[in-house]
Structures are given as C-alpha cells and as structure tokens.
Amino acid sequence: MVMKPPILILHVRGTNRDREAAWACERAGGAPEIVHINQLIAGERRLMDYRMLVLPGGFSYGDDLGAGKLWAVVLRYRLADELTAFIEAGRPVLGICNGFQALVKSDWLPGCHLNAATFERSNVQSVTLARNDSARFECRWVYLQPQASSPCIFTRGLEELITCPVAHGEGKFVARDAETLAALEAKGLVALRYVGPNGEPAGYPWNPNGSQNHIAGICNPQGTVLGLMPHPEDHVIPLQHPRFHRGERGMLGLALFQNGVRYAAQV
C-alpha cells in the first residue's frame, strides 16, 4: 500500500478556502488536515510531521493592516524556526491568494537576495502584492501559463494552460525596482503568468490586476515554495468549469496539486 503524504492546511482567523484546498489535495492523492495556527504555536501539532504545507486564501485577521500582513508577522516571528526547517528539508509549500500575500510579506517568497549572485536568504521584502489597477475587487476566471524555465516543482512538466478564478482586491504583483524585477526573471523564479485564452500576452481582463510582466505566481530558487494569486483549487474537476454545460473541458488546476503531492511523497 502506498502511503498518502500528510498535508497541513494552515488555518488562521479569517481564512475561508481551507476546505477547497484540502479537497484538492485529497483528490491529488494526499492526506490533508486543516490545522489552526495556534495548534502549531502551542505545540499541539508539529510542522515537520507533515510532508507538504498549504496556506489557503481568505482574509486572514481581516486584512486589517493590509492583505496577509498580520499572517506574515506570525509566520516570521512565531513560526520562523519551524518553517525554515520545513523548507530547508525540501518539503513543498503552496500559498494561494491570501497565503501568497503572507509568504511575500514575510519574505519567504522569493526567499533570496534577488540582486546578489548567490541564493542567500534575504530579510528584506523585495516584492509585494498591491491594489488592483482597476481599484476594485476582481472576481473572474483567468488563464495561467506555466513557465518552462522555472525550477518550480508544482509546474514541472506542465504545458497546458490552467484556467481558474481570481478573487482579490490586492493582487497586483510589483517588484521593489526594475533591477529586482529583472533579477526575478533572470533567475527563473516566475512560475506562472497571466495570458489570454490562446496563450498570448494580454492585458485586462486577462491580467486582472495589472501585475508587472503578467506575473501570476513565483517560486523560491529551489522551486519548492510556490505562491500564486489565482485559485487552482476551484477547478479540480471538469464540472467546476463555468462553461462545462457547453462542452468545454481541460485546463484543470488539479495538476499543480498532483505535482506537489507526488513530490511531497518523495521527500
């Protein structure tokens, strides 16, 4: 019997995509458990007992100081040692929407000095997720193109576009400066881009927030930590496609979870 890798779905006050993320991981072959962050802090659960970590979407702590900011503070100052050990062990981490915002604002993504020759970890936030160019909450389906040049283990070998919804008000990917953006591209840390229906570069609404270089998701240099704004957990079976009744199929987000779970089973 092949053991299903245990996966921790991290819950904090205000997250609301836990069950969808857990279901996607289950369909991908994992054994997910939704765990409240206070259980980790209190020692009731140990992060290293799991093979994969998912930070789901929602509005953590009400986004009171900005999207994902308070969650980032907890990650950085209450769980830094555990998360460092988890990532250094090569175990995969997936941050979706609010989870992506938290990883960026705690500098677990991109997780390195972009302007240095080495991949030494940085303690300075180099990228962020700002308010959408449309100045409103965007809830629409988009197309994502996996980047073949990326070391990301979640997108490895994926050639088909992925279609899934976005649901955010602060999802515009912005680098600190032009040099940082160029370094991010040069190091291959862009894992997913917004594209049009045929895979072509496209502006609004296909790039729903005005992200620089159409960046929808980035990874760390090792490729084991991925953050993205869209919600692939919302398209893991054909029936979830908004035009399923018209016969449209394919481009599932499930492939990202399958790659992550397969990798988690080996580390």
C-alpha positions as a Markdown table, in Angstrom:
| # | Residue | x | y | z |
|---|---|---|---|---|
| 1 | Met | 0.0 | 0.0 | 0.0 |
| 2 | Val | 1.3 | 3.4 | -0.9 |
| 3 | Met | 1.1 | 5.9 | 2.0 |
| 4 | Lys | -0.6 | 9.2 | 1.2 |
| 5 | Pro | 1.7 | 12.1 | 2.3 |
| 6 | Pro | 0.2 | 14.1 | 5.2 |
| 7 | Ile | -0.5 | 17.7 | 4.2 |
| 8 | Leu | -1.1 | 20.5 | 6.6 |
| 9 | Ile | -3.7 | 23.1 | 5.5 |
| 10 | Leu | -2.9 | 26.1 | 7.7 |
| 11 | His | -5.9 | 27.9 | 9.1 |
| 12 | Val | -5.9 | 31.3 | 10.8 |
| 13 | Arg | -8.7 | 33.6 | 11.7 |
| 14 | Gly | -10.3 | 34.8 | 8.5 |
| 15 | Thr | -9.1 | 32.2 | 6.1 |
| 16 | Asn | -12.0 | 30.7 | 4.2 |
| 17 | Arg | -10.6 | 28.5 | 1.5 |
| 18 | Asp | -9.4 | 25.7 | 3.8 |
| 19 | Arg | -11.9 | 23.0 | 2.7 |
| 20 | Glu | -11.4 | 23.6 | -1.0 |
| 21 | Ala | -7.6 | 23.4 | -0.6 |
| 22 | Ala | -8.0 | 20.2 | 1.4 |
| 23 | Trp | -10.3 | 18.6 | -1.1 |
| 24 | Ala | -7.9 | 19.5 | -4.0 |
| 25 | Cys | -5.0 | 17.9 | -2.0 |
| 26 | Glu | -7.1 | 14.8 | -1.3 |
| 27 | Arg | -8.1 | 14.4 | -5.0 |
| 28 | Ala | -4.4 | 14.7 | -5.8 |
| 29 | Gly | -3.5 | 11.8 | -3.6 |
| 30 | Gly | -2.6 | 13.4 | -0.3 |
| 31 | Ala | -4.0 | 13.2 | 3.2 |
| 32 | Pro | -4.8 | 16.7 | 4.2 |
| 33 | Glu | -5.5 | 18.0 | 7.7 |
| 34 | Ile | -6.8 | 21.5 | 8.5 |
| 35 | Val | -4.7 | 22.8 | 11.4 |
| 36 | His | -5.2 | 26.1 | 13.2 |
| 37 | Ile | -2.0 | 28.2 | 13.5 |
| 38 | Asn | -2.5 | 28.3 | 17.3 |
| 39 | Gln | -2.1 | 24.5 | 17.4 |
| 40 | Leu | 1.4 | 24.9 | 15.9 |
| 41 | Ile | 2.4 | 27.7 | 18.2 |
| 42 | Ala | 1.2 | 25.7 | 21.2 |
| 43 | Gly | 3.0 | 22.6 | 20.1 |
| 44 | Glu | -0.2 | 20.5 | 19.7 |
| 45 | Arg | 0.9 | 19.8 | 16.1 |
| 46 | Arg | 4.4 | 19.7 | 14.7 |
| 47 | Leu | 5.0 | 21.1 | 11.2 |
| 48 | Met | 7.7 | 18.5 | 10.5 |
| 49 | Asp | 5.2 | 15.7 | 10.9 |
| 50 | Tyr | 3.7 | 16.8 | 7.6 |
| 51 | Arg | 5.2 | 16.5 | 4.1 |
| 52 | Met | 3.5 | 19.5 | 2.5 |
| 53 | Leu | 2.1 | 22.8 | 3.7 |
| 54 | Val | -0.7 | 24.8 | 2.1 |
| 55 | Leu | -1.5 | 28.4 | 3.0 |
| 56 | Pro | -5.1 | 28.9 | 1.6 |
| 57 | Gly | -6.9 | 32.0 | 0.6 |
| 58 | Gly | -9.3 | 34.2 | 2.5 |
| 59 | Phe | -9.0 | 37.4 | 4.6 |
| 60 | Ser | -6.5 | 36.4 | 7.4 |
| 61 | Tyr | -7.1 | 38.5 | 10.5 |
| 62 | Gly | -9.5 | 40.6 | 8.5 |
| 63 | Asp | -6.6 | 42.0 | 6.4 |
| 64 | Asp | -6.7 | 44.8 | 8.9 |
| 65 | Leu | -3.2 | 46.1 | 8.3 |
| 66 | Gly | -3.1 | 45.0 | 4.6 |
| 67 | Ala | -3.7 | 41.8 | 2.9 |
| 68 | Gly | -1.8 | 39.0 | 4.6 |
| 69 | Lys | 0.3 | 41.4 | 6.7 |
| 70 | Leu | -0.6 | 40.1 | 10.1 |
| 71 | Trp | -0.4 | 36.5 | 9.0 |
| 72 | Ala | 3.1 | 37.3 | 7.7 |
| 73 | Val | 4.1 | 38.7 | 11.1 |
| 74 | Val | 3.1 | 35.5 | 12.8 |
| 75 | Leu | 5.0 | 33.4 | 10.2 |
| 76 | Arg | 8.1 | 35.5 | 10.6 |
| 77 | Tyr | 8.2 | 35.9 | 14.4 |
| 78 | Arg | 6.3 | 32.9 | 15.8 |
| 79 | Leu | 7.0 | 30.1 | 13.3 |
| 80 | Ala | 10.2 | 31.1 | 11.7 |
| 81 | Asp | 12.3 | 28.2 | 13.0 |
| 82 | Glu | 9.8 | 25.6 | 12.1 |
| 83 | Leu | 9.1 | 27.0 | 8.6 |
| 84 | Thr | 12.8 | 27.4 | 8.0 |
| 85 | Ala | 13.5 | 23.7 | 8.9 |
| 86 | Phe | 10.5 | 22.6 | 6.8 |
| 87 | Ile | 11.7 | 24.5 | 3.7 |
| 88 | Glu | 15.3 | 23.5 | 4.1 |
| 89 | Ala | 14.2 | 19.9 | 4.2 |
| 90 | Gly | 12.9 | 20.4 | 0.7 |
| 91 | Arg | 9.2 | 19.9 | 1.6 |
| 92 | Pro | 6.8 | 21.8 | -0.7 |
| 93 | Val | 4.9 | 24.8 | 0.4 |
| 94 | Leu | 1.9 | 26.3 | -1.6 |
| 95 | Gly | 0.5 | 29.7 | -0.9 |
| 96 | Ile | -2.8 | 30.7 | -2.6 |
| 97 | Cys | -4.1 | 34.2 | -2.8 |
| 98 | Asn | -4.0 | 35.4 | 0.8 |
| 99 | Gly | -1.5 | 32.7 | 1.5 |
| 100 | Phe | 0.7 | 34.1 | -1.3 |
| 101 | Gln | 0.4 | 37.6 | 0.2 |
| 102 | Ala | 1.5 | 36.3 | 3.6 |
| 103 | Leu | 4.5 | 34.4 | 2.1 |
| 104 | Val | 5.6 | 37.6 | 0.2 |
| 105 | Lys | 5.2 | 39.9 | 3.1 |
| 106 | Ser | 7.2 | 37.6 | 5.4 |
| 107 | Asp | 9.8 | 37.3 | 2.7 |
| 108 | Trp | 9.5 | 33.5 | 2.3 |
| 109 | Leu | 9.0 | 34.4 | -1.3 |
| 110 | Pro | 11.1 | 34.9 | -3.3 |
| 111 | Gly | 13.2 | 33.9 | -0.3 |
| 112 | Cys | 16.6 | 35.1 | -1.6 |
| 113 | His | 18.7 | 38.2 | -2.4 |
| 114 | Leu | 17.5 | 38.9 | -5.9 |
| 115 | Asn | 20.3 | 41.3 | -6.6 |
| 116 | Ala | 23.1 | 39.0 | -5.4 |
| 117 | Ala | 25.0 | 36.3 | -7.2 |
| 118 | Thr | 24.1 | 33.8 | -4.6 |
| 119 | Phe | 20.7 | 32.4 | -3.3 |
| 120 | Glu | 21.4 | 33.5 | 0.2 |
| 121 | Arg | 18.1 | 34.2 | 2.1 |
| 122 | Ser | 17.1 | 37.9 | 2.4 |
| 123 | Asn | 15.4 | 39.6 | 5.3 |
| 124 | Val | 14.2 | 42.4 | 3.2 |
| 125 | Gln | 10.9 | 42.3 | 1.3 |
| 126 | Ser | 11.7 | 42.7 | -2.3 |
| 127 | Val | 8.2 | 42.2 | -4.0 |
| 128 | Thr | 4.7 | 42.8 | -2.9 |
| 129 | Leu | 1.0 | 42.5 | -4.0 |
| 130 | Ala | -0.6 | 45.9 | -4.3 |
| 131 | Arg | -4.1 | 47.1 | -5.0 |
| 132 | Asn | -5.5 | 46.1 | -8.4 |
| 133 | Asp | -5.2 | 48.7 | -11.2 |
| 134 | Ser | -9.0 | 48.5 | -11.5 |
| 135 | Ala | -9.3 | 49.8 | -7.9 |
| 136 | Arg | -11.9 | 47.2 | -7.2 |
| 137 | Phe | -12.2 | 43.6 | -6.1 |
| 138 | Glu | -11.7 | 41.3 | -9.2 |
| 139 | Cys | -13.6 | 38.0 | -9.3 |
| 140 | Arg | -13.3 | 36.4 | -12.8 |
| 141 | Trp | -11.7 | 33.4 | -14.5 |
| 142 | Val | -8.2 | 33.7 | -15.9 |
| 143 | Tyr | -5.7 | 31.7 | -17.9 |
| 144 | Leu | -2.3 | 30.8 | -16.5 |
| 145 | Gln | 0.7 | 29.7 | -18.5 |
| 146 | Pro | 3.3 | 27.5 | -16.6 |
| 147 | Gln | 6.8 | 28.7 | -17.3 |
| 148 | Ala | 9.1 | 26.0 | -18.6 |
| 149 | Ser | 12.2 | 27.9 | -17.4 |
| 150 | Ser | 11.1 | 27.8 | -13.8 |
| 151 | Pro | 12.5 | 25.3 | -11.3 |
| 152 | Cys | 9.1 | 25.1 | -9.6 |
| 153 | Ile | 8.2 | 21.6 | -8.7 |
| 154 | Phe | 4.4 | 22.4 | -8.8 |
| 155 | Thr | 4.5 | 23.4 | -12.5 |
| 156 | Arg | 7.2 | 20.9 | -13.6 |
| 157 | Gly | 6.3 | 19.3 | -16.9 |
| 158 | Leu | 3.0 | 21.2 | -17.3 |
| 159 | Glu | 2.4 | 22.5 | -20.9 |
| 160 | Glu | -1.3 | 23.0 | -21.0 |
| 161 | Leu | -2.8 | 26.3 | -19.8 |
| 162 | Ile | -4.6 | 26.3 | -16.5 |
| 163 | Thr | -7.9 | 28.2 | -16.1 |
| 164 | Cys | -9.2 | 29.1 | -12.7 |
| 165 | Pro | -10.8 | 32.1 | -10.9 |
| 166 | Val | -9.2 | 35.0 | -9.1 |
| 167 | Ala | -10.9 | 36.7 | -6.2 |
| 168 | His | -8.9 | 39.6 | -4.7 |
| 169 | Gly | -8.6 | 43.3 | -4.3 |
| 170 | Glu | -4.8 | 43.4 | -3.7 |
| 171 | Gly | -3.2 | 41.1 | -6.3 |
| 172 | Lys | -1.0 | 43.3 | -8.5 |
| 173 | Phe | 2.5 | 41.8 | -8.4 |
| 174 | Val | 5.1 | 44.6 | -8.1 |
| 175 | Ala | 8.8 | 44.4 | -7.6 |
| 176 | Arg | 10.7 | 46.9 | -5.5 |
| 177 | Asp | 12.5 | 48.3 | -8.5 |
| 178 | Ala | 13.4 | 47.5 | -12.1 |
| 179 | Glu | 16.6 | 45.7 | -11.1 |
| 180 | Thr | 14.7 | 43.4 | -8.8 |
| 181 | Leu | 12.2 | 42.5 | -11.5 |
| 182 | Ala | 14.9 | 41.8 | -14.0 |
| 183 | Ala | 16.7 | 39.6 | -11.4 |
| 184 | Leu | 13.5 | 37.7 | -10.7 |
| 185 | Glu | 13.2 | 36.9 | -14.4 |
| 186 | Ala | 16.8 | 36.1 | -14.9 |
| 187 | Lys | 16.8 | 33.6 | -12.0 |
| 188 | Gly | 13.7 | 31.9 | -13.5 |
| 189 | Leu | 11.6 | 32.4 | -10.4 |
| 190 | Val | 8.4 | 33.4 | -12.4 |
| 191 | Ala | 6.4 | 30.1 | -12.3 |
| 192 | Leu | 3.1 | 31.3 | -13.8 |
| 193 | Arg | 1.9 | 34.2 | -16.0 |
| 194 | Tyr | -1.5 | 35.6 | -16.9 |
| 195 | Val | -2.2 | 35.1 | -20.6 |
| 196 | Gly | -5.1 | 35.3 | -23.0 |
| 197 | Pro | -7.3 | 32.3 | -24.0 |
| 198 | Asn | -4.8 | 31.3 | -26.7 |
| 199 | Gly | -1.7 | 31.7 | -24.5 |
| 200 | Glu | -0.8 | 35.1 | -25.8 |
| 201 | Pro | 0.3 | 38.0 | -23.6 |
| 202 | Ala | -2.8 | 40.1 | -22.8 |
| 203 | Gly | -3.9 | 43.0 | -20.7 |
| 204 | Tyr | -7.1 | 43.5 | -18.7 |
| 205 | Pro | -9.2 | 41.5 | -18.0 |
| 206 | Trp | -6.9 | 38.5 | -18.7 |
| 207 | Asn | -4.3 | 40.2 | -16.4 |
| 208 | Pro | -6.9 | 41.1 | -13.8 |
| 209 | Asn | -4.8 | 43.3 | -11.6 |
| 210 | Gly | -2.1 | 44.9 | -13.7 |
| 211 | Ser | 0.7 | 42.6 | -12.5 |
| 212 | Gln | 4.2 | 43.5 | -13.8 |
| 213 | Asn | 5.3 | 41.2 | -16.6 |
| 214 | His | 1.9 | 39.4 | -16.2 |
| 215 | Ile | 3.3 | 37.6 | -13.2 |
| 216 | Ala | 0.7 | 35.4 | -11.5 |
| 217 | Gly | 2.9 | 33.2 | -9.4 |
| 218 | Ile | 6.6 | 33.0 | -8.2 |
| 219 | Cys | 8.7 | 30.3 | -6.6 |
| 220 | Asn | 11.8 | 30.2 | -4.5 |
| 221 | Pro | 15.2 | 29.3 | -6.1 |
| 222 | Gln | 14.8 | 25.6 | -5.1 |
| 223 | Gly | 11.3 | 25.5 | -6.7 |
| 224 | Thr | 9.7 | 24.0 | -3.6 |
| 225 | Val | 7.8 | 27.1 | -2.5 |
| 226 | Leu | 5.1 | 28.5 | -4.8 |
| 227 | Gly | 2.8 | 31.4 | -4.3 |
| 228 | Leu | 0.1 | 32.4 | -6.7 |
| 229 | Met | -2.9 | 34.8 | -6.6 |
| 230 | Pro | -5.5 | 32.7 | -8.6 |
| 231 | His | -7.4 | 29.8 | -7.1 |
| 232 | Pro | -6.5 | 26.4 | -8.8 |
| 233 | Glu | -8.4 | 24.6 | -6.0 |
| 234 | Asp | -11.6 | 25.9 | -7.6 |
| 235 | His | -11.0 | 23.9 | -10.8 |
| 236 | Val | -10.0 | 20.4 | -9.9 |
| 237 | Ile | -12.9 | 18.5 | -11.6 |
| 238 | Pro | -14.4 | 19.3 | -15.1 |
| 239 | Leu | -17.9 | 20.1 | -13.6 |
| 240 | Gln | -16.4 | 23.3 | -12.0 |
| 241 | His | -15.6 | 24.9 | -15.3 |
| 242 | Pro | -18.1 | 27.7 | -15.9 |
| 243 | Arg | -18.8 | 26.5 | -19.5 |
| 244 | Phe | -18.9 | 22.8 | -18.7 |
| 245 | His | -22.5 | 22.7 | -19.9 |
| 246 | Arg | -21.2 | 23.9 | -23.3 |
| 247 | Gly | -18.8 | 21.0 | -23.5 |
| 248 | Glu | -15.6 | 22.8 | -22.5 |
| 249 | Arg | -13.1 | 20.6 | -20.7 |
| 250 | Gly | -9.4 | 20.6 | -19.6 |
| 251 | Met | -7.0 | 23.1 | -18.2 |
| 252 | Leu | -7.6 | 21.9 | -14.7 |
| 253 | Gly | -5.8 | 23.3 | -11.7 |
| 254 | Leu | -5.5 | 19.8 | -10.2 |
| 255 | Ala | -2.2 | 19.3 | -11.9 |
| 256 | Leu | -0.5 | 21.7 | -9.6 |
| 257 | Phe | -1.6 | 19.8 | -6.6 |
| 258 | Gln | -0.7 | 16.4 | -8.1 |
| 259 | Asn | 2.8 | 17.6 | -8.8 |
| 260 | Gly | 3.1 | 18.9 | -5.2 |
| 261 | Val | 1.7 | 15.7 | -3.6 |
| 262 | Arg | 4.0 | 13.5 | -5.7 |
| 263 | Tyr | 7.0 | 15.5 | -4.7 |
| 264 | Ala | 5.9 | 15.5 | -1.1 |
| 265 | Ala | 5.7 | 11.7 | -1.1 |
| 266 | Gln | 9.4 | 11.5 | -2.0 |
| 267 | Val | 11.0 | 13.9 | 0.5 |
